Amino acid sequence: MSGFNRNTKKFSQKSPSQRFLSILGLAMFAFYFILGVLVIFWNNFPIAIDPAYKNIFGVLLIVYSFMRFARLWQNNFFR
């Protein structure tokens, strides 16, 4: 039983600044993800750009959003 206690982490409550940064990180993940989806599926995109480049840019935004989410997950749960 002592091995079980040694391997479990103590979860303490986050400070208000850490909680704010976590929420801000989630909001930025959602922003980049939604922006990437909008860029890909918006038919009358306001900037004249080739559809292939528009799709590439949208995919890059989505990939970047998941990279931000992975970093947020790592910083919040594996510290």
N, C-alpha and C positions, 0 to 999 in steps of 0.2 A: 504494500500500500504506500510505502514511503516513496517508491519510484514514481508512482502516479502523481504525487504531490510535487515532486521535483520537476516533472516535465510540463505541468500546467502553468500557464502564465497568469499572473494576477492582472485582472482588468480593473483599472481605476478610471474614474470619471474624468473626462477631458476638461481642460480649462476652457473658459469662454473663447479665448483667442484661437485655440486649436479647433474647437467646434466650428467657429466662423470660417476658418481656413478650409476645413473639410467640406462645409456646405458650399463655399465659393468654388472649390475644386469640382464638386459635383455639378454646379451650375455651369462652369466653363466646359466640362465634358459634354453636357447637354447642348450648350450653345454651338460648339464645333460640330457635333454630330448632326444636329438639326440643320445647320448651315450647309454641311456637306450634302445632305439629302435634298435640300432646297436647290442647291446649285445643279445637282444631277437632274432633278425632275421638273425644274421650272422651264416651261416651253418658251416664254417670252422674256428671256433673261435680259436685263437692261443693258448689259455690256455686250457689244458685238464680238463674239468669240466663236471659234470653230467648235462644233459639238464634241469632237473627240477631246480637245483640250479642256472643255468644260467638264466632261466626265472624269478626266484624269484629276483635275483640281478638286472635284467633289470627293473622289475616292481618297485623295491625299488628306483632305480635311477629316474624313471619317477615320482613317488610320491614325492620324494625329490625335483625334479625340480618344481613341482606345489606348494610345500610348500614355496620355495624360491620366486616364482612368487606372491603368496598371500601376503607374507611379503613385497615384493617390491611394490605391489599395495597399500597395507595399508599405507606404509610409504610415498608414493608419493601423494596419493589422499585424505587421511583422517587425515592429520596432521593439 
